[in-house]
Amino acid sequence: MIRHIVMWKFKDCAQGLSREENIQKVKTMLEALPDKIDFIREMQVQVNVNPKEGMFDAVLISTFDSLEDVGRYRVHPEHKKISSYVALIKENRASVDYEF
């Protein structure tokens, strides 16, 4: 099993929405993916509650059977729609994939 974790720091304002609005929009979009991509085993999206400077705003924690499935996820059209939007609204991104 592979755990795929991604964290984002969003711009204060982007695409006509505030940081908070974009966080919620991306959260909703991501949470809909397991119904559209059957090889996602688990997925949760959490919003940072710590206002400390330098923290990331949101985290995606997802589980796949293999690295190949993570690769399939990255190029899936439904995921690419979200990635394209996030590219416009993010300041920073970090990710890690690990086996468990």
N, CA, C and O atoms as CSV, one atom per row, in Angstrom:
chain,resi,resn,atom,element,x,y,z
A,1,MET,N,N,0.851,-1.186,0.000
A,1,MET,CA,C,0.000,0.000,0.000
A,1,MET,C,C,0.894,1.246,0.000
A,1,MET,O,O,1.979,1.261,0.581
A,2,ILE,N,N,0.404,2.271,-0.663
A,2,ILE,CA,C,1.117,3.544,-0.758
A,2,ILE,C,C,0.251,4.644,-0.158
A,2,ILE,O,O,-0.929,4.774,-0.483
A,3,ARG,N,N,0.851,5.420,0.710
A,3,ARG,CA,C,0.194,6.615,1.231
A,3,ARG,C,C,0.741,7.795,0.450
A,3,ARG,O,O,1.954,7.986,0.366
A,4,HIS,N,N,-0.148,8.577,-0.115
A,4,HIS,CA,C,0.185,9.754,-0.930
A,4,HIS,C,C,-0.308,10.975,-0.164
A,4,HIS,O,O,-1.506,11.125,0.079
A,5,ILE,N,N,0.628,11.849,0.216
A,5,ILE,CA,C,0.285,13.028,1.008
A,5,ILE,C,C,0.730,14.274,0.251
A,5,ILE,O,O,1.856,14.351,-0.241
A,6,VAL,N,N,-0.172,15.246,0.168
A,6,VAL,CA,C,0.126,16.516,-0.492
A,6,VAL,C,C,-0.345,17.643,0.419
A,6,VAL,O,O,-1.437,17.581,0.983
A,7,MET,N,N,0.488,18.674,0.557
A,7,MET,CA,C,0.109,19.860,1.334
A,7,MET,C,C,0.222,21.089,0.438
A,7,MET,O,O,1.094,21.169,-0.427
A,8,TRP,N,N,-0.674,22.038,0.662
A,8,TRP,CA,C,-0.671,23.278,-0.122
A,8,TRP,C,C,-0.725,24.498,0.780
A,8,TRP,O,O,-1.319,24.491,1.858
A,9,LYS,N,N,-0.079,25.539,0.291
A,9,LYS,CA,C,-0.221,26.885,0.820
A,9,LYS,C,C,-0.876,27.672,-0.306
A,9,LYS,O,O,-0.339,27.738,-1.412
A,10,PHE,N,N,-2.031,28.270,-0.034
A,10,PHE,CA,C,-2.780,28.973,-1.061
A,10,PHE,C,C,-2.532,30.487,-1.006
A,10,PHE,O,O,-2.193,31.045,0.037
A,11,LYS,N,N,-2.713,31.123,-2.158
A,11,LYS,CA,C,-2.607,32.581,-2.249
A,11,LYS,C,C,-3.743,33.217,-1.455
A,11,LYS,O,O,-4.805,32.620,-1.278
A,12,ASP,N,N,-3.502,34.445,-0.977
A,12,ASP,CA,C,-4.535,35.151,-0.211
A,12,ASP,C,C,-5.806,35.338,-1.019
A,12,ASP,O,O,-6.914,35.222,-0.494
A,13,CYS,N,N,-5.634,35.628,-2.301
A,13,CYS,CA,C,-6.772,35.814,-3.197
A,13,CYS,C,C,-6.351,35.314,-4.576
A,13,CYS,O,O,-5.284,35.666,-5.077
A,14,ALA,N,N,-7.198,34.494,-5.178
A,14,ALA,CA,C,-6.891,33.978,-6.517
A,14,ALA,C,C,-8.177,33.532,-7.190
A,14,ALA,O,O,-9.079,32.999,-6.543
A,15,GLN,N,N,-8.250,33.754,-8.484
A,15,GLN,CA,C,-9.415,33.364,-9.278
A,15,GLN,C,C,-10.709,33.952,-8.705
A,15,GLN,O,O,-11.774,33.339,-8.788
A,16,GLY,N,N,-10.597,35.146,-8.126
A,16,GLY,CA,C,-11.763,35.845,-7.594
A,16,GLY,C,C,-12.262,35.337,-6.256
A,16,GLY,O,O,-13.322,35.760,-5.793
A,17,LEU,N,N,-11.516,34.435,-5.624
A,17,LEU,CA,C,-11.925,33.874,-4.334
A,17,LEU,C,C,-10.859,34.117,-3.277
A,17,LEU,O,O,-9.672,34.232,-3.585
A,18,SER,N,N,-11.297,34.193,-2.038
A,18,SER,CA,C,-10.364,34.333,-0.926
A,18,SER,C,C,-9.650,33.004,-0.682
A,18,SER,O,O,-10.054,31.968,-1.211
A,19,ARG,N,N,-8.600,33.043,0.113
A,19,ARG,CA,C,-7.877,31.821,0.481
A,19,ARG,C,C,-8.847,30.793,1.070
A,19,ARG,O,O,-8.836,29.628,0.672
A,20,GLU,N,N,-9.672,31.218,2.002
A,20,GLU,CA,C,-10.604,30.308,2.663
A,20,GLU,C,C,-11.605,29.704,1.679
A,20,GLU,O,O,-11.924,28.518,1.758
A,21,GLU,N,N,-12.094,30.524,0.758
A,21,GLU,CA,C,-13.034,30.010,-0.251
A,21,GLU,C,C,-12.357,28.993,-1.164
A,21,GLU,O,O,-12.951,27.970,-1.503
A,22,ASN,N,N,-11.117,29.270,-1.562
A,22,ASN,CA,C,-10.394,28.327,-2.414
A,22,ASN,C,C,-10.066,27.036,-1.668
A,22,ASN,O,O,-10.131,25.952,-2.249
A,23,ILE,N,N,-9.719,27.142,-0.406
A,23,ILE,CA,C,-9.471,25.930,0.387
A,23,ILE,C,C,-10.709,25.046,0.375
A,23,ILE,O,O,-10.616,23.845,0.125
A,24,GLN,N,N,-11.850,25.628,0.641
A,24,GLN,CA,C,-13.091,24.843,0.689
A,24,GLN,C,C,-13.462,24.296,-0.687
A,24,GLN,O,O,-13.956,23.174,-0.797
A,25,LYS,N,N,-13.228,25.075,-1.721
A,25,LYS,CA,C,-13.530,24.614,-3.082
A,25,LYS,C,C,-12.672,23.403,-3.436
A,25,LYS,O,O,-13.185,22.402,-3.937
A,26,VAL,N,N,-11.374,23.489,-3.179
A,26,VAL,CA,C,-10.468,22.379,-3.482
A,26,VAL,C,C,-10.808,21.167,-2.622
A,26,VAL,O,O,-10.780,20.038,-3.110
A,27,LYS,N,N,-11.122,21.384,-1.368
A,27,LYS,CA,C,-11.506,20.285,-0.470
A,27,LYS,C,C,-12.714,19.538,-1.033
A,27,LYS,O,O,-12.715,18.309,-1.096
A,28,THR,N,N,-13.721,20.268,-1.433
A,28,THR,CA,C,-14.932,19.663,-1.997
A,28,THR,C,C,-14.617,18.907,-3.282
A,28,THR,O,O,-15.102,17.794,-3.486
A,29,MET,N,N,-13.814,19.504,-4.138
A,29,MET,CA,C,-13.449,18.847,-5.402
A,29,MET,C,C,-12.698,17.538,-5.146
A,29,MET,O,O,-13.002,16.511,-5.754
A,30,LEU,N,N,-11.715,17.585,-4.241
A,30,LEU,CA,C,-10.932,16.387,-3.948
A,30,LEU,C,C,-11.777,15.295,-3.292
A,30,LEU,O,O,-11.633,14.116,-3.614
A,31,GLU,N,N,-12.639,15.685,-2.390
A,31,GLU,CA,C,-13.457,14.695,-1.681
A,31,GLU,C,C,-14.430,13.972,-2.609
A,31,GLU,O,O,-14.941,12.909,-2.256
A,32,ALA,N,N,-14.691,14.528,-3.779
A,32,ALA,CA,C,-15.558,13.873,-4.756
A,32,ALA,C,C,-14.816,12.823,-5.590
A,32,ALA,O,O,-15.450,12.003,-6.256
A,33,LEU,N,N,-13.480,12.841,-5.559
A,33,LEU,CA,C,-12.712,11.944,-6.424
A,33,LEU,C,C,-12.907,10.452,-6.167
A,33,LEU,O,O,-12.977,9.694,-7.134
A,34,PRO,N,N,-13.000,9.986,-4.925
A,34,PRO,CA,C,-13.171,8.532,-4.739
A,34,PRO,C,C,-14.411,7.951,-5.433
A,34,PRO,O,O,-14.429,6.767,-5.768
A,35,ASP,N,N,-15.427,8.758,-5.648
A,35,ASP,CA,C,-16.615,8.290,-6.383
A,35,ASP,C,C,-16.364,8.238,-7.890
A,35,ASP,O,O,-17.121,7.603,-8.625
A,36,LYS,N,N,-15.305,8.903,-8.350
A,36,LYS,CA,C,-15.008,8.976,-9.776
A,36,LYS,C,C,-13.801,8.117,-10.185
A,36,LYS,O,O,-13.667,7.733,-11.348
A,37,ILE,N,N,-12.924,7.821,-9.211
A,37,ILE,CA,C,-11.700,7.059,-9.484
A,37,ILE,C,C,-11.698,5.857,-8.557
A,37,ILE,O,O,-11.419,5.979,-7.364
A,38,ASP,N,N,-12.012,4.696,-9.113
A,38,ASP,CA,C,-12.263,3.531,-8.259
A,38,ASP,C,C,-11.029,2.924,-7.612
A,38,ASP,O,O,-11.165,2.093,-6.714
A,39,PHE,N,N,-9.820,3.310,-8.037
A,39,PHE,CA,C,-8.628,2.732,-7.422
A,39,PHE,C,C,-8.070,3.580,-6.272
A,39,PHE,O,O,-7.011,3.260,-5.732
A,40,ILE,N,N,-8.767,4.651,-5.894
A,40,ILE,CA,C,-8.438,5.368,-4.660
A,40,ILE,C,C,-9.009,4.535,-3.521
A,40,ILE,O,O,-10.219,4.316,-3.460
A,41,ARG,N,N,-8.161,4.072,-2.629
A,41,ARG,CA,C,-8.609,3.230,-1.511
A,41,ARG,C,C,-9.171,4.058,-0.360
A,41,ARG,O,O,-10.190,3.696,0.228
A,42,GLU,N,N,-8.517,5.154,-0.044
A,42,GLU,CA,C,-8.971,6.071,1.009
A,42,GLU,C,C,-8.536,7.472,0.620
A,42,GLU,O,O,-7.530,7.657,-0.066
A,43,MET,N,N,-9.300,8.452,1.061
A,43,MET,CA,C,-8.909,9.838,0.822
A,43,MET,C,C,-9.554,10.713,1.876
A,43,MET,O,O,-10.742,10.597,2.175
A,44,GLN,N,N,-8.732,11.597,2.433
A,44,GLN,CA,C,-9.267,12.627,3.314
A,44,GLN,C,C,-8.541,13.929,3.034
A,44,GLN,O,O,-7.364,13.939,2.671
A,45,VAL,N,N,-9.248,15.006,3.205
A,45,VAL,CA,C,-8.689,16.343,3.024
A,45,VAL,C,C,-8.974,17.111,4.305
A,45,VAL,O,O,-10.118,17.215,4.748
A,46,GLN,N,N,-7.913,17.642,4.887
A,46,GLN,CA,C,-8.050,18.376,6.146
A,46,GLN,C,C,-7.527,19.797,5.979
A,46,GLN,O,O,-6.618,20.055,5.190
A,47,VAL,N,N,-8.119,20.709,6.739
A,47,VAL,CA,C,-7.748,22.123,6.695
A,47,VAL,C,C,-6.987,22.457,7.975
A,47,VAL,O,O,-7.401,22.089,9.074
A,48,ASN,N,N,-5.873,23.156,7.813
A,48,ASN,CA,C,-5.059,23.555,8.958
A,48,ASN,C,C,-5.836,24.483,9.888
A,48,ASN,O,O,-6.492,25.419,9.432
A,49,VAL,N,N,-5.762,24.221,11.187
A,49,VAL,CA,C,-6.430,25.078,12.175
A,49,VAL,C,C,-5.437,25.943,12.943
A,49,VAL,O,O,-5.843,26.772,13.757
A,50,ASN,N,N,-4.139,25.762,12.694
A,50,ASN,CA,C,-3.103,26.512,13.390
A,50,ASN,C,C,-2.765,27.776,12.591
A,50,ASN,O,O,-2.285,27.675,11.462
A,51,PRO,N,N,-3.007,28.953,13.156
A,51,PRO,CA,C,-2.773,30.200,12.407
A,51,PRO,C,C,-1.301,30.623,12.352
A,51,PRO,O,O,-0.998,31.687,11.813
A,52,LYS,N,N,-0.392,29.829,12.888
A,52,LYS,CA,C,1.030,30.179,12.918
A,52,LYS,C,C,1.562,30.441,11.507
A,52,LYS,O,O,1.248,29.712,10.566
A,53,GLU,N,N,2.359,31.476,11.381
A,53,GLU,CA,C,2.968,31.868,10.105
A,53,GLU,C,C,3.784,30.718,9.521
A,53,GLU,O,O,4.479,30.008,10.247
A,54,GLY,N,N,3.696,30.541,8.207
A,54,GLY,CA,C,4.506,29.549,7.522
A,54,GLY,C,C,3.882,28.168,7.418
A,54,GLY,O,O,4.454,27.276,6.791
A,55,MET,N,N,2.728,27.984,8.018
A,55,MET,CA,C,2.067,26.684,7.970
A,55,MET,C,C,1.388,26.493,6.609
A,55,MET,O,O,1.017,27.464,5.949
A,56,PHE,N,N,1.233,25.236,6.203
A,56,PHE,CA,C,0.451,24.934,5.011
A,56,PHE,C,C,-1.031,25.062,5.354
A,56,PHE,O,O,-1.413,24.958,6.520
A,57,ASP,N,N,-1.864,25.288,4.339
A,57,ASP,CA,C,-3.288,25.524,4.557
A,57,ASP,C,C,-4.133,24.258,4.563
A,57,ASP,O,O,-5.128,24.176,5.284
A,58,ALA,N,N,-3.748,23.282,3.772
A,58,ALA,CA,C,-4.567,22.072,3.648
A,58,ALA,C,C,-3.676,20.885,3.324
A,58,ALA,O,O,-2.575,21.033,2.794
A,59,VAL,N,N,-4.184,19.700,3.660
A,59,VAL,CA,C,-3.443,18.470,3.393
A,59,VAL,C,C,-4.393,17.427,2.806
A,59,VAL,O,O,-5.541,17.294,3.230
A,60,LEU,N,N,-3.886,16.701,1.832
A,60,LEU,CA,C,-4.577,15.558,1.246
A,60,LEU,C,C,-3.831,14.310,1.698
A,60,LEU,O,O,-2.613,14.218,1.544
A,61,ILE,N,N,-4.559,13.355,2.254
A,61,ILE,CA,C,-3.979,12.080,2.651
A,61,ILE,C,C,-4.779,11.002,1.933
A,61,ILE,O,O,-5.970,10.822,2.183
A,62,SER,N,N,-4.099,10.284,1.031
A,62,SER,CA,C,-4.808,9.274,0.242
A,62,SER,C,C,-4.013,7.975,0.224
A,62,SER,O,O,-2.805,7.957,0.460
A,63,THR,N,N,-4.722,6.897,-0.061
A,63,THR,CA,C,-4.121,5.568,-0.061
A,63,THR,C,C,-4.412,4.874,-1.376
A,63,THR,O,O,-5.527,4.912,-1.895
A,64,PHE,N,N,-3.353,4.227,-1.906
A,64,PHE,CA,C,-3.441,3.479,-3.160
A,64,PHE,C,C,-2.789,2.117,-2.953
A,64,PHE,O,O,-2.003,1.933,-2.024
A,65,ASP,N,N,-3.113,1.180,-3.809
A,65,ASP,CA,C,-2.513,-0.152,-3.728
A,65,ASP,C,C,-1.043,-0.157,-4.124
A,65,ASP,O,O,-0.268,-0.958,-3.603
A,66,SER,N,N,-0.644,0.734,-5.045
A,66,SER,CA,C,0.715,0.697,-5.589
A,66,SER,C,C,1.129,2.073,-6.109
A,66,SER,O,O,0.301,2.968,-6.282
A,67,LEU,N,N,2.441,2.216,-6.355
A,67,LEU,CA,C,2.928,3.441,-6.988
A,67,LEU,C,C,2.363,3.591,-8.396
A,67,LEU,O,O,2.158,4.709,-8.869
A,68,GLU,N,N,2.115,2.483,-9.056
A,68,GLU,CA,C,1.504,2.546,-10.384
A,68,GLU,C,C,0.129,3.202,-10.306
A,68,GLU,O,O,-0.233,3.992,-11.178
A,69,ASP,N,N,-0.636,2.878,-9.271
A,69,ASP,CA,C,-1.946,3.508,-9.104
A,69,ASP,C,C,-1.822,4.997,-8.794
A,69,ASP,O,O,-2.652,5.791,-9.236
A,70,VAL,N,N,-0.793,5.384,-8.040
A,70,VAL,CA,C,-0.551,6.811,-7.806
A,70,VAL,C,C,-0.275,7.493,-9.140
A,70,VAL,O,O,-0.776,8.590,-9.389
A,71,GLY,N,N,0.509,6.860,-9.991
A,71,GLY,CA,C,0.779,7.403,-11.325
A,71,GLY,C,C,-0.474,7.521,-12.170
A,71,GLY,O,O,-0.673,8.520,-12.862
A,72,ARG,N,N,-1.318,6.505,-12.113
A,72,ARG,CA,C,-2.600,6.555,-12.841
A,72,ARG,C,C,-3.476,7.688,-12.318
A,72,ARG,O,O,-4.154,8.362,-13.094
A,73,TYR,N,N,-3.462,7.894,-11.023
A,73,TYR,CA,C,-4.219,8.975,-10.383
A,73,TYR,C,C,-3.738,10.332,-10.890
A,73,TYR,O,O,-4.551,11.198,-11.214
A,74,ARG,N,N,-2.431,10.518,-10.958
A,74,ARG,CA,C,-1.865,11.802,-11.377
A,74,ARG,C,C,-2.299,12.202,-12.778
A,74,ARG,O,O,-2.450,13.390,-13.061
A,75,VAL,N,N,-2.501,11.227,-13.660
A,75,VAL,CA,C,-2.868,11.554,-15.045
A,75,VAL,C,C,-4.359,11.375,-15.330
A,75,VAL,O,O,-4.812,11.604,-16.451
A,76,HIS,N,N,-5.108,10.971,-14.329
A,76,HIS,CA,C,-6.553,10.779,-14.525
A,76,HIS,C,C,-7.197,12.136,-14.843
A,76,HIS,O,O,-6.877,13.130,-14.190
A,77,PRO,N,N,-8.084,12.196,-15.819
A,77,PRO,CA,C,-8.705,13.475,-16.200
A,77,PRO,C,C,-9.392,14.208,-15.049
A,77,PRO,O,O,-9.326,15.436,-14.981
A,78,GLU,N,N,-10.041,13.492,-14.159
A,78,GLU,CA,C,-10.724,14.142,-13.033
A,78,GLU,C,C,-9.711,14.780,-12.081
A,78,GLU,O,O,-9.953,15.867,-11.556
A,79,HIS,N,N,-8.586,14.113,-11.860
A,79,HIS,CA,C,-7.534,14.688,-11.015
A,79,HIS,C,C,-6.872,15.866,-11.711
A,79,HIS,O,O,-6.571,16.874,-11.072
A,80,LYS,N,N,-6.644,15.752,-13.003
A,80,LYS,CA,C,-5.987,16.819,-13.751
A,80,LYS,C,C,-6.811,18.113,-13.742
A,80,LYS,O,O,-6.244,19.206,-13.744
A,81,LYS,N,N,-8.146,17.993,-13.731
A,81,LYS,CA,C,-9.000,19.190,-13.632
A,81,LYS,C,C,-8.696,19.947,-12.341
A,81,LYS,O,O,-8.574,21.172,-12.343
A,82,ILE,N,N,-8.578,19.213,-11.254
A,82,ILE,CA,C,-8.304,19.838,-9.962
A,82,ILE,C,C,-6.883,20.398,-9.941
A,82,ILE,O,O,-6.664,21.521,-9.488
A,83,SER,N,N,-5.926,19.623,-10.426
A,83,SER,CA,C,-4.532,20.074,-10.455
A,83,SER,C,C,-4.379,21.369,-11.245
A,83,SER,O,O,-3.618,22.253,-10.853
A,84,SER,N,N,-5.092,21.478,-12.341
A,84,SER,CA,C,-5.019,22.691,-13.156
A,84,SER,C,C,-5.533,23.901,-12.385
A,84,SER,O,O,-4.965,24.990,-12.467
A,85,TYR,N,N,-6.611,23.701,-11.638
A,85,TYR,CA,C,-7.153,24.794,-10.827
A,85,TYR,C,C,-6.186,25.144,-9.691
A,85,TYR,O,O,-5.902,26.318,-9.452
A,86,VAL,N,N,-5.687,24.129,-9.002
A,86,VAL,CA,C,-4.781,24.368,-7.878
A,86,VAL,C,C,-3.520,25.104,-8.340
A,86,VAL,O,O,-2.989,25.933,-7.601
A,87,ALA,N,N,-3.045,24.819,-9.526
A,87,ALA,CA,C,-1.857,25.506,-10.047
A,87,ALA,C,C,-2.057,27.017,-10.099
A,87,ALA,O,O,-1.097,27.777,-9.965
A,88,LEU,N,N,-3.288,27.449,-10.290
A,88,LEU,CA,C,-3.599,28.880,-10.381
A,88,LEU,C,C,-3.714,29.547,-9.013
A,88,LEU,O,O,-3.573,30.766,-8.914
A,89,ILE,N,N,-3.964,28.780,-7.965
A,89,ILE,CA,C,-4.288,29.377,-6.666
A,89,ILE,C,C,-3.280,29.069,-5.564
A,89,ILE,O,O,-3.407,29.588,-4.455
A,90,LYS,N,N,-2.292,28.243,-5.845
A,90,LYS,CA,C,-1.349,27.852,-4.796
A,90,LYS,C,C,-0.109,28.737,-4.792
A,90,LYS,O,O,0.323,29.248,-5.826
A,91,GLU,N,N,0.443,28.899,-3.603
A,91,GLU,CA,C,1.749,29.539,-3.434
A,91,GLU,C,C,2.839,28.490,-3.379
A,91,GLU,O,O,3.932,28.681,-3.912
A,92,ASN,N,N,2.528,27.374,-2.726
A,92,ASN,CA,C,3.526,26.353,-2.492
A,92,ASN,C,C,2.845,24.997,-2.369
A,92,ASN,O,O,1.657,24.902,-2.061
A,93,ARG,N,N,3.628,23.951,-2.618
A,93,ARG,CA,C,3.110,22.583,-2.550
A,93,ARG,C,C,4.250,21.680,-2.098
A,93,ARG,O,O,5.408,21.880,-2.466
A,94,ALA,N,N,3.898,20.688,-1.297
A,94,ALA,CA,C,4.868,19.662,-0.893
A,94,ALA,C,C,4.147,18.329,-0.923
A,94,ALA,O,O,2.946,18.258,-0.662
A,95,SER,N,N,4.889,17.264,-1.244
A,95,SER,CA,C,4.244,15.952,-1.274
A,95,SER,C,C,5.227,14.858,-0.887
A,95,SER,O,O,6.443,15.040,-0.939
A,96,VAL,N,N,4.674,13.730,-0.502
A,96,VAL,CA,C,5.463,12.548,-0.192
A,96,VAL,C,C,4.607,11.316,-0.470
A,96,VAL,O,O,3.398,11.321,-0.240
A,97,ASP,N,N,5.241,10.280,-0.960
A,97,ASP,CA,C,4.613,8.974,-1.148
A,97,ASP,C,C,5.445,7.983,-0.341
A,97,ASP,O,O,6.671,7.964,-0.455
A,98,TYR,N,N,4.785,7.160,0.476
A,98,TYR,CA,C,5.542,6.168,1.220
A,98,TYR,C,C,4.780,4.853,1.281
A,98,TYR,O,O,3.553,4.814,1.192
A,99,GLU,N,N,5.538,3.790,1.434
A,99,GLU,CA,C,4.971,2.457,1.497
A,99,GLU,C,C,4.692,2.103,2.951
A,99,GLU,O,O,5.471,2.433,3.845
A,100,PHE,N,N,3.574,1.429,3.171
A,100,PHE,CA,C,3.258,0.987,4.531
A,100,PHE,C,C,2.623,-0.377,4.509
A,100,PHE,O,O,2.285,-0.917,5.562
